Amino acid sequence: MAGYSATKGAVRLFAKSVALECAQANDGIRVNSVHPGIIATPIWGKLPGGSNQPIDPQAAAEAVVPLGKPGQASEVADGILFLAADLSTHVTGSELVIDGGMTAGRVTRMAS
């Protein structure tokens, strides 16, 4: 997990730094990052869970996602479409978290 955490943190901060550089250059380029949570995709069938069985994204989501279900790839695509659309022309340096409330739940649990 250390390597995953380090690279995820690097991507988040790199996107913010590039967003600031592009904004200062006034070149019209906006930079944002997208951070999906548990999304129902075929990758879950390739990840070993307990007893070397594939991880069930539905069961995983029920355990940790406040909305109680895994997200769909189309929901991530919708977020990306928003960032690419003219509706988000003043959005740069942002992190779009599409995780059904997982991050919010983690922060709330840490605070209590």
C-alpha positions as CSV (number, residue, x, y, z in Angstrom):
1,M,0.0,0.0,0.0
2,A,2.9,2.4,0.5
3,G,3.7,2.5,-3.2
4,Y,0.0,3.0,-4.1
5,S,-0.4,5.8,-1.5
6,A,2.8,7.5,-2.6
7,T,1.8,7.6,-6.2
8,K,-1.8,8.6,-5.5
9,G,-0.5,11.5,-3.4
10,A,2.0,12.4,-6.2
11,V,-0.8,12.5,-8.8
12,R,-2.9,14.7,-6.6
13,L,-0.2,17.3,-5.9
14,F,1.2,17.1,-9.5
15,A,-2.2,17.9,-10.9
16,K,-2.5,20.9,-8.6
17,S,0.9,22.2,-9.4
18,V,0.4,21.9,-13.2
19,A,-3.0,23.6,-12.8
20,L,-1.3,26.6,-11.1
21,E,1.4,26.7,-13.7
22,C,-1.2,26.7,-16.6
23,A,-3.3,29.3,-14.8
24,Q,-0.3,31.6,-14.4
25,A,0.6,31.1,-18.0
26,N,-2.9,32.1,-19.0
27,D,-2.9,29.4,-21.6
28,G,-6.6,28.3,-21.1
29,I,-5.6,24.8,-20.0
30,R,-7.4,23.5,-16.9
31,V,-6.0,20.6,-14.9
32,N,-8.1,18.5,-12.5
33,S,-7.8,14.9,-11.2
34,V,-10.5,12.3,-10.8
35,H,-10.4,9.8,-8.0
36,P,-12.9,6.9,-8.2
37,G,-13.7,4.6,-5.3
38,I,-15.1,1.1,-5.7
39,I,-16.3,1.0,-9.3
40,A,-17.9,-2.2,-10.7
41,T,-15.5,-3.1,-13.5
42,P,-13.9,-6.4,-14.6
43,I,-10.7,-5.7,-12.6
44,W,-12.3,-6.9,-9.4
45,G,-12.5,-10.4,-10.9
46,K,-8.7,-10.4,-11.2
47,L,-7.9,-9.2,-7.6
48,P,-7.6,-12.0,-5.0
49,G,-9.7,-11.6,-1.9
50,G,-10.0,-14.0,1.0
51,S,-9.2,-17.6,0.3
52,N,-7.8,-16.5,-3.0
53,Q,-11.3,-15.9,-4.4
54,P,-12.0,-12.8,-6.5
55,I,-13.2,-9.7,-4.7
56,D,-16.9,-9.0,-5.1
57,P,-17.3,-5.3,-5.6
58,Q,-20.9,-5.3,-4.4
59,A,-19.8,-6.9,-1.1
60,A,-16.8,-4.6,-0.8
61,A,-18.9,-1.5,-1.4
62,E,-21.6,-2.6,1.1
63,A,-18.9,-2.8,3.8
64,V,-17.3,0.7,3.2
65,V,-19.3,2.9,0.8
66,P,-22.0,5.0,2.5
67,L,-24.2,4.8,-0.5
68,G,-24.0,1.0,-0.1
69,K,-23.1,0.0,-3.7
70,P,-20.2,0.2,-6.1
71,G,-20.2,3.0,-8.6
72,Q,-20.6,2.4,-12.3
73,A,-18.0,3.3,-15.0
74,S,-20.7,5.6,-16.6
75,E,-20.8,7.6,-13.3
76,V,-17.1,8.2,-13.5
77,A,-17.4,9.1,-17.2
78,D,-20.2,11.6,-16.3
79,G,-17.8,13.4,-13.9
80,I,-15.1,13.5,-16.5
81,L,-17.6,14.9,-19.1
82,F,-18.5,17.6,-16.6
83,L,-14.8,18.6,-16.3
84,A,-14.4,18.6,-20.1
85,A,-17.6,20.7,-20.6
86,D,-18.0,24.4,-20.7
87,L,-20.0,24.1,-17.5
88,S,-16.7,23.8,-15.6
89,T,-14.6,26.6,-17.3
90,H,-13.7,28.0,-13.8
91,V,-12.7,24.6,-12.4
92,T,-9.0,23.9,-12.2
93,G,-6.7,22.3,-9.6
94,S,-9.7,20.3,-8.2
95,E,-10.0,16.7,-7.2
96,L,-13.3,15.1,-8.3
97,V,-13.8,12.2,-5.9
98,I,-16.4,9.8,-7.2
99,D,-16.6,7.2,-4.4
100,G,-20.2,7.1,-3.0
101,G,-19.1,9.0,0.2
102,M,-16.2,6.6,1.1
103,T,-13.8,9.5,1.7
104,A,-16.3,11.5,3.7
105,G,-17.0,8.5,5.8
106,R,-13.3,7.9,6.4
107,V,-12.8,11.6,7.5
108,T,-15.8,11.4,9.8
109,R,-14.6,8.2,11.4
110,M,-11.1,9.7,11.9
111,A,-12.5,12.8,13.7
112,S,-14.6,10.8,16.1
